């Protein structure tokens, strides 16, 4: 039997990666880099840039709405940005900025978990409606905790017995 040549498969990656972009609100809030968000919360490539941007935009609006009175109070005394609000800095970044980003990331992941079953690149995505709902609730809780930490408000979890 004659030997067949080994097939050669050549895949050409795109010359430039798909642009991820960023979300920018007003000057008070830090920009959200979509590539960093995708990496931080393990959003795999099955979620398009457009879907990620849509989910992140809604998440950012939610966080900004929750922090609006707090931000207005700081702006009223001349503080121009979240990074200028007095707070502990870790590796040169204000914890308020880190928590803002964490909250936006968590709410984004919650939005995606509700809509896309395979949006978790870690391999631990739960299947089924109940699993996605539980995952979304956990991410929303994380987002709310980050907002409450910025506000300096105690966290509280309560369950009916």
Helices and strands as residue ranges (DSSP letters): E 22-23, E 32-33, H 34-40, H 49-76, G 82-84, E 89-90, E 93-94, H 95-115, H 128-151
